[in-house]
């Protein structure tokens, strides 16, 4: 399963009191449909929104998710 990745060049986000961000890397063997379903589940159950997606020549994807910060802790996506 893909893990947390560093942010691609140009995706730097300034620290914010309102938003939290998590970068993810999806390997080439994850199809577009599968990636879409996994991200939709994270959106529904974790409150994450899709901020950016970058598709690379090898078929891998870098995804940046964001959500409003909350008072209670919700785990980061583990897709």
N, C-alpha and C positions, 0 to 999 in steps of 0.2 A: 504494500500500500504506500502511496506517496507520502512523503513527510513534509515538514515545514521547511521552506527554502528561504534563501536570502532574496532581497528585492533586486530585480533587474535595474540596470542603469536607467535613470530617468523616472523611476517610480518612487523616489524618496518622498516620504510624507512628513510634514512637520508635526511635532508632538501636539496633540489636541486634548483638551479636557472633555470634548464631546464625543469623539470617535476613537475606536480602536481598530487596528488593522492586523491581518495575518496573511503572509504570502504562502502560497502552496505551489508545488511542482507536480504536474500530472505527467507520468511517463508516456512514451509514444504508443504503448499497447492499450491505453485507455481510449476507447472510441469517443467520438463527439457525443453520442447519445448517452453513453455511460457517464461521462463527465457531467453532462447536463443534469442527469438524474441525481447524481451524488451532490452536486451543488444545490439543487432544488431541496434536497433533504436537509442540508445544512442551513439553508435559508428558512425553511419552515420550522425546524426544531431548535436552531441555535440563534436565530435572529440575524444571521449574516446576509449581507447584500453583496452582489458582484460589483466590484469597483473597476477592475481592469483584467483583460486577458491578453496574453501574447502567445502566438503559435510560432514554434520554431521549425526550421527545415527538417529536423529529424522526427517531427511529429509530436514532440513533447510540448506541454503548455505550462506557462507560468500564470498563476491566477492570484489576484489580490482581492481579498474579501474585507469588508468593513461592517461595523455595526455601532450603534449608539452605545456608549458606556452605560452600565447599569449599576445599581447599588449592590446587587447580589452577583456572585461569581457564576458564570456559565463556562464550561470547558471549551477550549479551542477546538476547531474542527479537526477530525482525524480521518480525513478521507484519503 
